[in-house]
């Protein structure tokens, strides 16, 4: 009898740990997706465009999705996580959206094979990419460099969208969908400037 209890004890502890370590359900994973409503921008010529490097704030390098809960406070949502590197996902979506808008151009992601093989390089520094209450924000500075690496343009984007009235503030599917839309808006601003 004693041996049966001894064998069952580790099993009970393991099951108990599983219940405590995952309260309230499973973990949900999210990806940014390319915009389905991207309109092409009239381009007067074919360009080889290089995207990157893209720099995101430090808090976005963590797997958990953060929301802003006050003027200076962020909340980590441990059950809602990015499905991989957000920096890579952001770069891929920005490149895809830009490619859909500049249909005559070829898009490459940094680093490219040959130095200066691109006609224009887009360098992006994201300073804010987060939901705060019912609003999602994307603030970024971006530069356009020419084939010789000379700066041709510098610009700032301050983009935001609000959640639909039917969506709750903690509806992460809706939040990430708006984040995807904002990346598409950033791609549009960049495309128009080229």
N, C-alpha and C positions, 0 to 999 in steps of 0.2 A: 504494500500500500504506500509506504514511504517513497519507494522508487518511482511509482506512478506519478505522485505529486511532484517529485523532483524533475521528472521529464516534462510535465505540463507547465511548470513555473516559467521556464524561458519562453514557451509558446504564448502564454498569457501576457507576459511582459512585452513581447514583440507586438502582439495585437494591440495592446493598450498604448504603446508608443505610436503606432500608426494612427490611432484615433486622435491622440493629442497633437501630433505633429501636422495634421492636416484638417484643422477644424473647419466646418462649414462647407466642405466639398473639395473638388479638385482644383488643379491649377489650370488656368486658361492662357493660351499663347496667342500672340498677335503679330501680324505683319502689315507694314504699309503696302498699299497696292497702287499701281499706276492709275491715273485718272482715266475714266471711261468717256469723259466728255471733253477731252482735249481737242481743241480746234487747231488746224494747221495755221502757221503764220506765214504770210507770203515772203519767200526768200528770193532775193535777186540772183543768188549764185550758190553753187555747191561749196560747203565748207567742211573741213575735218575739224570737229570740235572735241576737245578733251575736257572731261569733267573730273575735277579734283585737283588737289586733295580737298576733302570735305572735313571740316573740324566741328565736332559737336561738344556741348558742355559736358563736363566731367560726370554729372549726375545721370546722363544718358548712356554712359558706358556700363551701367549696371543692368542686370537682367530684368529687374522689377520696373513696372511702369510707375512713374511718379506723377502726382497731382499737386497743385499748389493749394494750400489751405489757409494761407494768410499772406500778409505783405512780404514776409521773408521766410515762411515755413513751407517745407515740402513734406508730403506724405508718401511713403513707400507702400505700394499695393502688392503684397507678396503673392497673392493668388492670381495676379494679372501680370504677365511677363512678355517680353519681346521674344520672338522665336528665332534667336540668333543675334548677331551683331546689328544693332540699330544703325550704326554708321554705314555698314555695307548695304543694308536694306535701303536706307535713305539715298545713298549714292546710286544704287540700281534704279530706284523709282524715279529720281530726278533725271537720270540719263534716258530712261524709257520715255518719260513725259516730254523731255526736250526733243527726243527723236521723233515722236509723233507730231510735234508742233513744227519742227524744221525738217520736213520730209525729204528735202533735197540734200540734206547734210548727213555726214557720217559721224557717229558719236563713239568716242573711245573713253574708257574709264582709266584714271590714273592708277598706277604708272603705265605708260605706253611703252611699246617696244623700242622705238627710236626717239632719241631726244629731238624735240622741236619738230615732230612729225605732224603736229596739229596746227591748223591755221589760227585757232582761238582756243585758249585755255580758260576755263571757268573755275576759279578758286572760291570756295564758300566757307564762311565762318558763321555758324549758327550760334546765336547768343541766347535764344529762348525757344523752346519747343515743348509746350506743356498745356494741360487743361487747368483752368482756374475757375471754379464754379461751373457755370454753363458755357464758358467761352474757351476756345482753344486758340493758342497763339503760336506763331512762327515769326521770330525776328532773326534777320540774317544780314550780314554784310557780304558782298560778293564783288569780285574783280574779274575783269576780262583782260587777258594778256594776249599779245600777238605772237607770231611765229618766232620772233627774236626774244620773247620774254618781256617786252616792254608793256607797261600798263596802258591800256586803251580806254578803260572805263572803270569806275568804282561806283557802287550804288548800295543803298540800304533798302531792305524790304521789311515792312512791319505789317504782317498779315494776321487776320483773325476771322474766325467763324463761330457762330453760336449753335449750340445743340438745338435740335427740333423740340418743340413744346412737348411732344410725346415721350421724349427720352429723359431718363433720370440722370442726375449729375454723376452717378457712378456707373453709367452704361458705357463700359469700356469699348464695346464694339462700335458704338456711335462715336466715341472720342477718337479712336484710331482711324475710323473712316474720315472724320474731319481733318485729322492730321495728314492723311493721304491727299485730301483735296488741297490743303495748304501747300504741300510739296508741288502739286500740279500748278498752283497759282505762282509759286516761285519760278518754276520752269517757264511759265508764260512770260513773266516779267523779264527773265533773262533772254528768252527767244526774241522778244520784241526789240530788245536793245542791240541785238546783233545785226 
